[in-house]
Amino acid sequence: MTSPGAATTAPCLALDIGGTKAEAAVVTPEGVVLRRDRIDVKSAGAQLMDHVIELLEEVRGGDEVTSLGVACAGPMSSGGATVSPLNIPVWRDFPLREELVAATGMTVAIAGDVHALALAEGAFGAARDVSDYASLVVSTGVGGAFVMDGRLLYGGSGNAGHIGHLNVVPGGRRCSCGSRGCLEAEASGWAISEMTGRAPEFAEDAVRRRTATLVGRAIGTLASVLDFNHCFVAGSVALGYGDEFFSTATTAARELATMAYSRTLEIRRSALGGDGPILGAACVAWQAGK
């Protein structure tokens, strides 16, 4: 996948909004972060938007940046006109794009956080020479995105890729979406904490193996449907569980992806490290400007 920044030489302002933090940065088309800062989302409460605007103004400084790319948890309406992140209860049908345009005067492009991460993986990460792949985050929640023939799949409303709400345990734990047995309700960081009474990093080996197995089964099912052989995974749970997570997930995926075209399926670490979310937000701005 080619770099979304290939057609521009101008830095952009990038904003990543998650359930625990919001981070802003000025980013060059080469993927260099010139300046960054962050705020705590949970402590901001109902004043979250005011704090986000202050963050953007501080990071932007005197730089002549004219475009703002935003990566935000979903679901959202088409193009991010309104957002309703499940882990930010104070934002329901929140007019994020309108608020940002009014406050900054910039051109604003918004995409789902994992959609943005998939763009960054193709531009700067492990998928630079791959045209068909899945991008997954296993962290506090679970999200996904798919690139087919070098193009990101957005879906009719821009919400394609919510792998966290694929059912993996029929009749299982209640999910924040209202259903039961979703991957996010069974294998996310918050689910592990609720099931074990401890932080995910302190989970026992059996819990870690179950988590990786459920994630792998979900990926294997989707690989059979969408015909991809590469899945790049980020997020504190997956990366924190290390090599065993990836080997266990790959084994579980291949047990289900038995068609000839999917038998070489690999589940690998994202190559973006901690900069993945903010680079993804920058890629959203550059792609919109093409």
Backbone as CSV, one residue per row, in Angstrom:
resi,resn,N_x,N_y,N_z,CA_x,CA_y,CA_z,C_x,C_y,C_z
1,MET,0.852,-1.191,0.000,0.000,0.000,0.000,0.882,1.233,0.000
2,THR,0.620,2.181,-0.883,1.465,3.368,-0.972,1.132,4.366,0.114
3,SER,2.089,5.232,0.384,1.929,6.202,1.461,0.851,7.221,1.146
4,PRO,-0.138,7.434,2.056,-1.128,8.475,1.856,-0.505,9.857,1.792
5,GLY,0.711,9.973,2.308,1.371,11.266,2.298,2.211,11.525,1.072
6,ALA,2.202,10.592,0.119,3.100,10.698,-1.018,2.832,11.915,-1.886
7,ALA,1.588,12.406,-1.897,1.234,13.499,-2.795,1.405,14.872,-2.156
8,THR,1.910,14.949,-0.946,2.041,16.231,-0.277,3.411,16.363,0.369
9,THR,3.848,17.591,0.523,5.095,17.848,1.244,4.826,18.613,2.528
10,ALA,3.548,18.847,2.826,3.183,19.676,3.970,2.882,18.834,5.203
11,PRO,3.382,19.237,6.356,2.976,18.569,7.598,1.487,18.792,7.851
12,CYS,0.918,17.973,8.682,-0.475,18.154,9.071,-0.582,18.048,10.585
13,LEU,-1.731,18.453,11.088,-2.043,18.294,12.501,-2.842,17.005,12.645
14,ALA,-2.464,16.179,13.576,-3.113,14.884,13.775,-3.676,14.803,15.187
15,LEU,-4.847,14.174,15.309,-5.513,14.031,16.602,-6.034,12.608,16.741
16,ASP,-5.609,11.933,17.783,-6.084,10.584,18.090,-6.897,10.640,19.373
17,ILE,-8.174,10.237,19.290,-9.071,10.286,20.444,-9.442,8.864,20.843
18,GLY,-8.996,8.448,22.009,-9.309,7.120,22.519,-10.107,7.199,23.801
19,GLY,-10.354,6.050,24.397,-11.170,6.014,25.599,-10.470,6.525,26.839
20,THR,-9.132,6.539,26.837,-8.390,6.989,28.010,-7.596,8.266,27.773
21,LYS,-7.188,8.506,26.517,-6.397,9.705,26.235,-6.736,10.260,24.862
22,ALA,-6.445,11.546,24.701,-6.478,12.191,23.386,-5.098,12.778,23.158
23,GLU,-4.515,12.485,22.000,-3.172,12.954,21.680,-3.207,13.750,20.391
24,ALA,-2.457,14.848,20.360,-2.328,15.664,19.155,-0.858,15.799,18.804
25,ALA,-0.580,15.941,17.503,0.807,16.064,17.048,0.849,16.742,15.692
26,VAL,1.971,17.372,15.402,2.284,17.841,14.052,3.176,16.775,13.428
27,VAL,2.772,16.274,12.240,3.444,15.131,11.618,3.828,15.467,10.184
28,THR,5.040,15.078,9.788,5.487,15.280,8.410,5.071,14.087,7.548
29,PRO,5.048,14.256,6.205,4.688,13.137,5.316,5.653,11.959,5.394
30,GLU,6.819,12.177,5.972,7.772,11.075,6.166,7.497,10.303,7.453
31,GLY,6.479,10.716,8.197,6.137,10.036,9.434,6.899,10.520,10.643
32,VAL,7.497,11.695,10.555,8.243,12.266,11.676,7.298,13.119,12.520
33,VAL,7.234,12.843,13.807,6.413,13.622,14.732,7.240,14.799,15.231
34,LEU,6.824,16.007,14.847,7.588,17.206,15.205,7.282,17.688,16.620
35,ARG,6.034,17.562,17.011,5.641,18.057,18.336,4.359,17.335,18.741
36,ARG,4.213,17.030,20.025,3.029,16.291,20.459,2.714,16.597,21.913
37,ASP,1.460,16.330,22.280,1.032,16.416,23.677,-0.256,15.609,23.800
38,ARG,-0.677,15.383,25.025,-1.879,14.580,25.236,-2.645,15.064,26.447
39,ILE,-3.908,14.646,26.542,-4.739,14.923,27.707,-5.421,13.631,28.136
40,ASP,-5.876,13.608,29.382,-6.617,12.467,29.899,-8.094,12.645,29.563
41,VAL,-8.680,11.662,28.907,-10.070,11.768,28.469,-11.040,11.596,29.625
42,LYS,-10.804,10.627,30.477,-11.760,10.321,31.539,-11.917,11.475,32.521
43,SER,-10.822,12.151,32.848,-10.909,13.246,33.814,-11.530,14.501,33.211
44,ALA,-11.582,14.590,31.874,-12.135,15.782,31.222,-13.648,15.838,31.331
45,GLY,-14.297,14.678,31.396,-15.746,14.631,31.545,-16.483,15.357,30.439
46,ALA,-17.528,16.097,30.830,-18.365,16.799,29.858,-17.627,17.923,29.151
47,GLN,-16.503,18.348,29.693,-15.709,19.420,29.074,-14.655,18.874,28.110
48,LEU,-14.813,17.641,27.686,-13.798,17.009,26.843,-13.502,17.822,25.591
49,MET,-14.530,18.311,24.903,-14.281,19.041,23.657,-13.473,20.303,23.913
50,ASP,-13.756,21.011,24.984,-12.985,22.216,25.314,-11.513,21.873,25.516
51,HIS,-11.258,20.778,26.196,-9.874,20.358,26.438,-9.189,19.933,25.138
52,VAL,-9.938,19.293,24.243,-9.372,18.884,22.952,-8.964,20.106,22.140
53,ILE,-9.812,21.124,22.113,-9.493,22.350,21.365,-8.245,23.019,21.933
54,GLU,-8.150,23.092,23.243,-6.955,23.672,23.871,-5.706,22.876,23.510
55,LEU,-5.834,21.559,23.497,-4.712,20.693,23.128,-4.259,20.978,21.700
56,LEU,-5.198,21.079,20.781,-4.855,21.336,19.378,-4.172,22.685,19.209
57,GLU,-4.676,23.691,19.887,-4.080,25.027,19.780,-2.652,25.033,20.306
58,GLU,-2.438,24.322,21.403,-1.100,24.272,21.996,-0.113,23.559,21.075
59,VAL,-0.518,22.433,20.519,0.381,21.646,19.671,0.604,22.324,18.328
60,ARG,-0.433,22.921,17.783,-0.312,23.589,16.477,0.676,24.730,16.537
61,GLY,0.627,25.494,17.612,1.553,26.611,17.779,1.476,27.575,16.609
62,GLY,2.627,28.004,16.120,2.660,28.938,14.999,2.853,28.269,13.659
63,ASP,2.816,26.927,13.621,3.033,26.214,12.365,1.914,26.495,11.369
64,GLU,2.285,26.583,10.096,1.322,26.839,9.027,0.720,25.523,8.538
65,VAL,0.049,24.829,9.409,-0.639,23.606,9.001,-2.097,23.947,8.714
66,THR,-2.629,23.383,7.643,-3.986,23.729,7.217,-4.944,22.550,7.249
67,SER,-4.420,21.355,7.503,-5.293,20.179,7.518,-5.164,19.440,8.842
68,LEU,-6.282,18.896,9.283,-6.350,18.150,10.540,-6.929,16.770,10.261
69,GLY,-6.183,15.742,10.607,-6.673,14.370,10.499,-6.999,13.837,11.875
70,VAL,-8.142,13.178,11.984,-8.619,12.705,13.282,-8.897,11.207,13.226
71,ALA,-8.371,10.495,14.196,-8.702,9.086,14.405,-9.502,8.999,15.695
72,CYS,-10.702,8.434,15.613,-11.584,8.400,16.779,-12.263,7.043,16.869
73,ALA,-12.451,6.577,18.084,-13.200,5.342,18.279,-14.627,5.520,17.778
74,GLY,-15.242,4.446,17.333,-16.588,4.500,16.794,-17.596,3.863,17.747
75,PRO,-18.813,3.738,17.199,-19.233,3.986,15.824,-19.375,5.464,15.515
76,MET,-19.508,5.752,14.200,-19.670,7.126,13.748,-20.509,7.145,12.487
77,SER,-21.032,8.331,12.154,-21.752,8.465,10.895,-20.748,8.607,9.765
78,SER,-21.215,8.550,8.533,-20.335,8.598,7.373,-19.466,9.845,7.400
79,GLY,-18.153,9.642,7.254,-17.227,10.767,7.251,-16.957,11.364,8.613
80,GLY,-17.499,10.757,9.663,-17.251,11.255,11.009,-17.989,12.532,11.349
81,ALA,-19.096,12.808,10.646,-19.868,14.009,10.965,-20.329,13.974,12.415
82,THR,-20.798,12.814,12.857,-21.118,12.616,14.271,-20.439,11.337,14.748
83,VAL,-20.040,11.326,16.009,-19.375,10.162,16.588,-20.073,9.764,17.880
84,SER,-20.042,8.463,18.172,-20.639,7.933,19.400,-19.746,6.846,19.985
85,PRO,-18.519,7.209,20.386,-17.595,6.187,20.898,-18.176,5.479,22.121
86,LEU,-18.167,4.152,22.088,-18.746,3.396,23.191,-18.040,3.681,24.507
87,ASN,-16.736,4.023,24.435,-15.975,4.250,25.663,-15.876,5.724,26.045
88,ILE,-16.658,6.592,25.361,-16.760,8.003,25.758,-18.249,8.325,25.877
89,PRO,-18.877,7.999,27.001,-20.332,8.118,27.136,-20.873,9.533,26.939
90,VAL,-20.060,10.566,27.192,-20.561,11.937,27.052,-20.705,12.345,25.589
91,TRP,-20.192,11.537,24.670,-20.331,11.827,23.239,-21.276,10.806,22.611
92,ARG,-22.508,11.211,22.371,-23.466,10.402,21.638,-24.029,11.251,20.505
93,ASP,-23.819,10.785,19.264,-24.160,11.583,18.077,-23.527,12.970,18.186
94,PHE,-22.297,12.987,18.645,-21.593,14.248,18.870,-21.072,14.794,17.541
95,PRO,-21.347,16.074,17.224,-20.951,16.656,15.931,-19.468,17.025,15.898
96,LEU,-18.608,16.040,15.922,-17.174,16.274,16.094,-16.584,17.099,14.958
97,ARG,-16.881,16.744,13.718,-16.276,17.467,12.599,-16.689,18.935,12.604
98,GLU,-17.964,19.197,12.822,-18.457,20.579,12.863,-17.767,21.378,13.965
99,GLU,-17.622,20.773,15.129,-16.975,21.456,16.254,-15.514,21.770,15.940
100,LEU,-14.818,20.829,15.315,-13.400,21.037,15.014,-13.198,22.073,13.919
101,VAL,-14.030,22.045,12.898,-13.923,23.048,11.827,-14.163,24.443,12.395
102,ALA,-15.193,24.580,13.229,-15.517,25.884,13.805,-14.399,26.399,14.704
103,ALA,-13.768,25.508,15.446,-12.749,25.929,16.408,-11.394,26.189,15.771
104,THR,-11.059,25.452,14.707,-9.707,25.546,14.139,-9.641,26.268,12.802
105,GLY,-10.749,26.305,12.066,-10.734,26.882,10.726,-9.977,26.031,9.721
106,MET,-9.676,24.797,10.074,-8.890,23.915,9.222,-9.785,22.961,8.436
107,THR,-9.213,22.368,7.396,-9.859,21.253,6.721,-9.748,20.032,7.624
108,VAL,-10.876,19.403,7.935,-10.905,18.315,8.911,-11.390,17.028,8.253
109,ALA,-10.634,15.952,8.430,-11.032,14.621,7.966,-11.008,13.675,9.154
110,ILE,-12.040,12.844,9.276,-12.188,11.957,10.431,-12.403,10.525,9.957
111,ALA,-11.760,9.589,10.637,-11.962,8.164,10.363,-11.904,7.395,11.671
112,GLY,-12.397,6.181,11.647,-12.300,5.316,12.810,-10.853,5.062,13.184
113,ASP,-10.603,4.845,14.466,-9.222,4.729,14.931,-8.477,3.552,14.309
114,VAL,-9.143,2.421,14.145,-8.442,1.280,13.557,-8.343,1.425,12.041
115,HIS,-9.312,2.084,11.400,-9.162,2.429,9.985,-7.894,3.256,9.793
116,ALA,-7.718,4.232,10.661,-6.532,5.087,10.568,-5.258,4.278,10.779
117,LEU,-5.284,3.379,11.738,-4.112,2.543,12.002,-3.770,1.684,10.788
118,ALA,-4.786,1.171,10.105,-4.550,0.364,8.905,-3.870,1.186,7.818
119,LEU,-4.281,2.448,7.664,-3.624,3.328,6.696,-2.157,3.523,7.056
120,ALA,-1.885,3.739,8.333,-0.502,3.948,8.768,0.333,2.685,8.597
121,GLU,-0.268,1.524,8.832,0.465,0.266,8.648,0.895,0.112,7.194
122,GLY,0.029,0.532,6.276,0.367,0.455,4.865,1.358,1.503,4.420
123,ALA,1.347,2.649,5.080,2.241,3.743,4.689,3.618,3.635,5.327
124,PHE,3.656,3.269,6.599,4.908,3.322,7.356,5.274,2.016,8.064
125,GLY,4.385,1.032,8.052,4.581,-0.147,8.879,4.849,-1.430,8.124
126,ALA,4.327,-2.519,8.670,4.633,-3.856,8.152,3.904,-4.194,6.868
127,ALA,2.912,-3.385,6.472,2.107,-3.689,5.284,2.489,-2.852,4.073
128,ARG,3.674,-2.276,4.072,4.061,-1.398,2.961,4.063,-2.110,1.612
129,ASP,4.336,-3.397,1.593,4.370,-4.144,0.334,3.229,-5.150,0.234
130,VAL,2.151,-4.911,0.993,1.024,-5.842,1.031,-0.234,-5.118,0.552
131,SER,-0.982,-5.739,-0.345,-2.179,-5.088,-0.888,-3.467,-5.569,-0.237
132,ASP,-3.424,-6.729,0.442,-4.618,-7.275,1.094,-4.251,-7.696,2.515
133,TYR,-4.848,-7.048,3.501,-4.508,-7.373,4.887,-5.581,-6.882,5.847
134,ALA,-5.526,-7.429,7.046,-6.365,-6.969,8.145,-5.482,-6.271,9.163
135,SER,-6.039,-5.256,9.788,-5.356,-4.558,10.876,-6.247,-4.672,12.103
136,LEU,-5.657,-5.047,13.222,-6.442,-5.337,14.417,-5.800,-4.689,15.631
137,VAL,-6.635,-4.245,16.559,-6.163,-3.734,17.841,-6.836,-4.539,18.944
138,VAL,-6.032,-5.110,19.825,-6.551,-5.812,20.998,-5.991,-5.093,22.212
139,SER,-6.809,-4.235,22.772,-6.379,-3.376,23.876,-7.524,-3.298,24.875
140,THR,-7.847,-2.095,25.342,-9.013,-1.931,26.205,-10.243,-2.496,25.521
141,GLY,-10.369,-2.211,24.223,-11.397,-2.800,23.378,-10.746,-3.587,22.255
142,VAL,-11.568,-4.032,21.306,-11.076,-4.760,20.134,-11.684,-4.134,18.888
143,GLY,-10.829,-3.765,17.935,-11.314,-3.182,16.689,-10.536,-3.705,15.512
144,GLY,-11.071,-3.509,14.316,-10.395,-4.010,13.127,-10.644,-3.150,11.910
145,ALA,-9.851,-3.398,10.877,-10.009,-2.737,9.581,-9.425,-3.652,8.525
146,PHE,-9.899,-3.479,7.288,-9.475,-4.357,6.203,-9.088,-3.546,4.977
147,VAL,-7.947,-3.897,4.402,-7.483,-3.297,3.155,-7.518,-4.385,2.091
148,MET,-8.261,-4.137,1.017,-8.395,-5.086,-0.078,-7.985,-4.404,-1.379
149,ASP,-7.108,-5.050,-2.128,-6.603,-4.469,-3.381,-6.030,-3.073,-3.149
150,GLY,-5.404,-2.880,-1.983,-4.771,-1.611,-1.679,-5.712,-0.510,-1.250
151,ARG,-6.993,-0.829,-1.057,-7.975,0.184,-0.673,-8.619,-0.193,0.663
152,LEU,-8.720,0.797,1.540,-9.349,0.576,2.833,-10.855,0.415,2.656
153,LEU,-11.430,-0.590,3.305,-12.871,-0.806,3.258,-13.546,0.009,4.361
154,TYR,-14.375,0.973,3.960,-15.079,1.803,4.937,-16.488,1.287,5.225
155,GLY,-17.135,0.699,4.232,-18.518,0.274,4.410,-19.487,1.410,4.161
156,GLY,-20.776,1.087,4.140,-21.798,2.063,3.795,-21.850,3.264,4.706
157,SER,-21.595,3.078,5.986,-21.654,4.195,6.939,-20.286,4.556,7.494
158,GLY,-19.233,3.918,6.966,-17.886,4.196,7.463,-17.481,3.369,8.661
159,ASN,-18.259,2.335,8.988,-18.006,1.561,10.204,-17.558,0.127,9.949
160,ALA,-17.126,-0.186,8.734,-16.680,-1.551,8.445,-15.493,-1.928,9.332
161,GLY,-15.460,-3.176,9.761,-14.299,-3.656,10.510,-14.495,-3.825,11.995
162,HIS,-15.720,-3.680,12.487,-15.931,-3.820,13.937,-15.861,-5.293,14.344
163,ILE,-14.669,-5.856,14.206,-14.457,-7.267,14.530,-14.717,-7.550,16.007
164,GLY,-14.609,-6.527,16.845,-14.873,-6.705,18.265,-16.299,-7.119,18.555
165,HIS,-17.192,-6.941,17.575,-18.593,-7.304,17.788,-19.002,-8.509,16.946
166,LEU,-17.988,-9.285,16.548,-18.216,-10.605,15.967,-18.470,-11.583,17.108
167,ASN,-19.520,-12.383,16.999,-19.844,-13.315,18.078,-18.870,-14.482,18.086
168,VAL,-18.224,-14.702,19.222,-17.268,-15.811,19.355,-17.657,-16.790,20.456
169,VAL,-18.576,-16.379,21.344,-19.063,-17.261,22.417,-20.581,-17.103,22.484
170,PRO,-21.337,-17.922,21.776,-22.799,-17.783,21.794,-23.355,-17.780,23.217
171,GLY,-24.169,-16.755,23.511,-24.745,-16.639,24.845,-23.761,-16.239,25.911
172,GLY,-22.615,-15.707,25.505,-21.555,-15.357,26.443,-21.792,-14.060,27.189
173,ARG,-20.726,-13.408,27.557,-20.790,-12.213,28.386,-21.485,-11.065,27.656
174,ARG,-22.172,-10.231,28.435,-22.848,-9.069,27.867,-21.827,-8.056,27.377
175,CYS,-22.017,-7.559,26.153,-21.111,-6.572,25.555,-21.695,-5.172,25.696
176,SER,-20.857,-4.167,25.599,-21.314,-2.779,25.681,-22.237,-2.414,24.532
177,CYS,-22.207,-3.195,23.443,-23.088,-2.923,22.302,-24.495,-3.445,22.543
178,GLY,-24.693,-4.259,23.593,-25.996,-4.819,23.908,-26.131,-6.293,23.602
179,SER,-25.226,-6.831,22.803,-25.263,-8.250,22.465,-24.501,-9.066,23.512
180,ARG,-24.405,-10.361,23.269,-23.664,-11.250,24.161,-22.634,-12.054,23.375
181,GLY,-21.496,-12.319,24.006,-20.497,-13.186,23.407,-19.655,-12.548,22.329
182,CYS,-19.665,-11.221,22.228,-18.815,-10.534,21.251,-17.341,-10.733,21.611
183,LEU,-16.485,-10.656,20.606,-15.046,-10.783,20.855,-14.584,-9.758,21.881
184,GLU,-15.104,-8.540,21.804,-14.706,-7.504,22.755,-15.152,-7.836,24.174
185,ALA,-16.279,-8.521,24.306,-16.781,-8.887,25.635,-16.059,-10.091,26.219
186,GLU,-15.276,-10.786,25.392,-14.609,-12.007,25.833,-13.087,-11.907,25.839
187,ALA,-12.510,-11.005,25.020,-11.051,-11.016,24.844,-10.403,-9.645,24.896
188,SER,-11.128,-8.630,25.300,-10.536,-7.292,25.410,-9.912,-7.092,26.785
189,GLY,-9.199,-5.992,26.938,-8.593,-5.687,28.223,-9.615,-5.533,29.329
190,TRP,-10.709,-4.797,29.032,-11.708,-4.608,30.096,-12.412,-5.914,30.431
191,ALA,-12.618,-6.776,29.431,-13.261,-8.061,29.690,-12.377,-8.944,30.567
192,ILE,-11.085,-8.969,30.264,-10.152,-9.766,31.066,-10.140,-9.274,32.510
193,SER,-10.139,-7.958,32.689,-10.147,-7.391,34.043,-11.413,-7.774,34.795
194,GLU,-12.559,-7.720,34.103,-13.818,-8.067,34.761,-13.881,-9.551,35.113
195,MET,-13.350,-10.383,34.232,-13.406,-11.832,34.468,-12.447,-12.284,35.565
196,THR,-11.299,-11.632,35.650,-10.249,-12.104,36.562,-10.103,-11.255,37.819
197,GLY,-10.637,-10.028,37.783,-10.468,-9.140,38.925,-9.090,-8.523,39.009
198,ARG,-8.339,-8.584,37.936,-6.994,-8.004,37.916,-6.710,-7.421,36.538
199,ALA,-5.681,-6.595,36.451,-5.308,-5.995,35.175,-4.893,-7.083,34.186
200,PRO,-5.091,-6.866,32.879,-4.776,-7.898,31.881,-3.349,-8.421,31.954
201,GLU,-2.404,-7.548,32.298,-1.007,-7.982,32.327,-0.734,-9.000,33.436
202,PHE,-1.655,-9.121,34.391,-1.474,-10.083,35.483,-2.325,-11.340,35.295
203,ALA,-2.919,-11.479,34.130,-3.767,-12.645,33.861,-2.936,-13.926,33.819
204,GLU,-3.539,-15.018,34.228,-2.866,-16.315,34.211,-2.716,-16.818,32.778
205,ASP,-1.852,-17.815,32.613,-1.559,-18.335,31.278,-2.809,-18.839,30.565
206,ALA,-3.714,-19.473,31.301,-4.927,-20.013,30.677,-5.784,-18.895,30.089
207,VAL,-5.857,-17.772,30.788,-6.621,-16.624,30.297,-5.951,-16.042,29.058
208,ARG,-4.652,-15.953,29.072,-3.914,-15.435,27.919,-4.126,-16.325,26.694
209,ARG,-4.073,-17.636,26.904,-4.274,-18.561,25.778,-5.698,-18.462,25.239
210,ARG,-6.672,-18.352,26.134,-8.063,-18.212,25.697,-8.237,-16.940,24.881
211,THR,-7.652,-15.854,25.348,-7.745,-14.582,24.635,-7.183,-14.708,23.225
212,ALA,-5.988,-15.253,23.113,-5.355,-15.404,21.801,-6.144,-16.344,20.902
213,THR,-6.688,-17.399,21.475,-7.457,-18.364,20.686,-8.717,-17.732,20.114
214,LEU,-9.436,-16.969,20.927,-10.656,-16.319,20.449,-10.348,-15.298,19.360
215,VAL,-9.289,-14.527,19.559,-8.886,-13.561,18.532,-8.515,-14.294,17.242
216,GLY,-7.751,-15.363,17.362,-7.350,-16.127,16.189,-8.529,-16.716,15.444
217,ARG,-9.505,-17.240,16.163,-10.692,-17.801,15.510,-11.449,-16.734,14.727
218,ALA,-11.559,-15.558,15.306,-12.243,-14.469,14.601,-11.501,-14.105,13.320
219,ILE,-10.185,-14.005,13.408,-9.383,-13.659,12.235,-9.472,-14.760,11.182
220,GLY,-9.408,-16.013,11.608,-9.495,-17.118,10.669,-10.812,-17.140,9.920
221,THR,-11.899,-16.881,10.628,-13.212,-16.824,9.989,-13.255,-15.735,8.927
222,LEU,-12.745,-14.569,9.268,-12.789,-13.442,8.332,-11.826,-13.627,7.170
223,ALA,-10.701,-14.295,7.400,-9.761,-14.556,6.305,-10.396,-15.447,5.249
224,SER,-11.216,-16.386,5.672,-11.908,-17.250,4.719,-12.916,-16.462,3.888
225,VAL,-13.512,-15.449,4.487,-14.520,-14.643,3.795,-13.882,-13.600,2.879
226,LEU,-12.836,-12.933,3.361,-12.277,-11.777,2.660,-11.003,-12.074,1.874
227,ASP,-10.436,-13.257,2.025,-9.282,-13.667,1.223,-8.052,-12.797,1.467
228,PHE,-7.614,-12.727,2.728,-6.337,-12.080,3.050,-5.454,-13.087,3.773
229,ASN,-4.147,-12.899,3.678,-3.198,-13.814,4.318,-2.311,-13.134,5.350
230,HIS,-2.562,-11.852,5.592,-1.752,-11.106,6.555,-2.678,-10.348,7.502
231,CYS,-2.410,-10.468,8.783,-3.118,-9.684,9.787,-2.084,-9.081,10.725
232,PHE,-2.118,-7.764,10.863,-1.158,-7.048,11.702,-1.891,-6.547,12.943
233,VAL,-1.377,-6.925,14.109,-2.088,-6.683,15.360,-1.298,-5.741,16.260
234,ALA,-1.996,-4.758,16.790,-1.435,-3.824,17.765,-2.287,-3.882,19.025
235,GLY,-1.956,-3.047,19.996,-2.737,-2.973,21.221,-2.018,-3.573,22.418
236,SER,-2.283,-3.011,23.579,-1.533,-3.365,24.784,-1.710,-4.819,25.196
237,VAL,-2.888,-5.386,24.977,-3.102,-6.780,25.375,-2.307,-7.717,24.474
238,ALA,-2.484,-7.586,23.164,-1.782,-8.472,22.228,-0.270,-8.335,22.354
239,LEU,0.216,-7.110,22.326,1.664,-6.900,22.389,2.217,-7.278,23.756
240,GLY,1.437,-7.012,24.795,1.890,-7.340,26.141,1.992,-8.832,26.392
241,TYR,1.170,-9.619,25.702,1.200,-11.070,25.890,2.293,-11.731,25.059
242,GLY,2.882,-10.992,24.141,4.106,-11.434,23.486,3.960,-12.546,22.462
243,ASP,5.064,-13.254,22.254,5.149,-14.260,21.190,4.077,-15.337,21.313
244,GLU,3.773,-15.751,22.525,2.792,-16.827,22.696,1.422,-16.406,22.182
245,PHE,1.073,-15.136,22.365,-0.203,-14.657,21.840,-0.256,-14.860,20.333
246,PHE,0.792,-14.446,19.632,0.779,-14.491,18.171,0.840,-15.920,17.642
247,SER,1.603,-16.782,18.280,1.661,-18.176,17.827,0.343,-18.892,18.097
248,THR,-0.251,-18.648,19.271,-1.531,-19.273,19.605,-2.639,-18.774,18.692
249,ALA,-2.670,-17.465,18.447,-3.696,-16.891,17.573,-3.565,-17.416,16.149
250,THR,-2.333,-17.516,15.657,-2.121,-18.014,14.298,-2.578,-19.464,14.170
251,THR,-2.251,-20.287,15.155,-2.686,-21.687,15.138,-4.209,-21.785,15.119
252,ALA,-4.870,-21.001,15.975,-6.336,-21.020,16.032,-6.945,-20.532,14.727
253,ALA,-6.334,-19.518,14.127,-6.847,-18.983,12.862,-6.738,-20.011,11.747
254,ARG,-5.611,-20.678,11.671,-5.403,-21.653,10.589,-6.299,-22.878,10.734
255,GLU,-6.734,-23.168,11.954,-7.659,-24.288,12.147,-9.005,-24.014,11.485
256,LEU,-9.349,-22.729,11.329,-10.616,-22.360,10.698,-10.435,-21.920,9.252
257,ALA,-9.300,-21.318,8.942,-9.044,-20.840,7.578,-8.434,-21.979,6.769
258,THR,-9.262,-22.945,6.394,-8.768,-24.174,5.771,-8.853,-24.169,4.252
259,MET,-9.412,-23.126,3.667,-9.450,-23.046,2.210,-8.026,-22.876,1.687
260,ALA,-7.787,-23.358,0.476,-6.428,-23.333,-0.077,-5.844,-21.931,-0.094
261,TYR,-6.681,-20.932,-0.367,-6.179,-19.561,-0.491,-5.833,-18.921,0.850
262,SER,-6.235,-19.519,1.968,-5.990,-18.893,3.273,-5.098,-19.720,4.190
263,ARG,-4.518,-20.783,3.687,-3.749,-21.675,4.554,-2.415,-21.090,5.003
264,THR,-1.954,-20.036,4.347,-0.687,-19.411,4.752,-0.917,-18.180,5.621
265,LEU,-2.109,-18.057,6.160,-2.455,-16.904,6.993,-1.438,-16.708,8.117
266,GLU,-0.960,-15.469,8.262,-0.031,-15.101,9.329,-0.611,-13.969,10.162
267,ILE,-0.448,-14.074,11.462,-0.837,-12.999,12.378,0.440,-12.463,12.995
268,ARG,0.735,-11.204,12.712,2.014,-10.612,13.112,1.803,-9.320,13.888
269,ARG,2.857,-8.907,14.573,2.835,-7.629,15.281,2.769,-6.466,14.292
270,SER,2.051,-5.429,14.685,2.166,-4.158,13.979,3.594,-3.651,14.122
271,ALA,4.100,-2.997,13.073,5.463,-2.456,13.117,5.488,-0.978,13.484
272,LEU,4.351,-0.438,13.915,4.256,1.008,14.133,4.642,1.440,15.540
273,GLY,4.619,0.525,16.488,4.946,0.903,17.856,3.942,1.893,18.423
274,GLY,4.387,2.683,19.372,3.504,3.626,20.041,3.038,4.777,19.185
275,ASP,3.694,5.013,18.037,3.303,6.118,17.167,2.175,5.755,16.214
276,GLY,1.751,4.497,16.205,0.744,4.056,15.254,-0.520,4.900,15.218
277,PRO,-1.177,5.153,16.366,-2.427,5.913,16.332,-2.271,7.328,15.778
278,ILE,-1.216,8.021,16.157,-1.070,9.405,15.697,-0.647,9.450,14.231
279,LEU,0.178,8.496,13.783,0.515,8.414,12.364,-0.729,8.082,11.549
280,GLY,-1.596,7.245,12.108,-2.844,6.930,11.429,-3.715,8.153,11.245
281,ALA,-3.822,8.975,12.278,-4.610,10.203,12.165,-4.048,11.115,11.080
282,ALA,-2.724,11.203,11.002,-2.100,12.009,9.951,-2.427,11.452,8.570
283,CYS,-2.411,10.136,8.431,-2.739,9.509,7.143,-4.163,9.820,6.711
284,VAL,-5.068,9.960,7.665,-6.449,10.319,7.344,-6.493,11.688,6.669
285,ALA,-5.726,12.640,7.188,-5.678,13.978,6.585,-5.103,13.926,5.184
286,TRP,-4.006,13.203,5.007,-3.360,13.151,3.695,-4.231,12.440,2.671
287,GLN,-4.894,11.360,3.084,-5.746,10.649,2.136,-6.903,11.534,1.678
288,ALA,-7.469,12.299,2.603,-8.576,13.189,2.245,-8.134,14.281,1.285
289,GLY,-6.851,14.642,1.334,-6.340,15.719,0.486,-5.883,15.279,-0.879
290,LYS,-5.955,13.967,-1.161,-5.493,13.471,-2.463,-6.404,13.942,-3.588
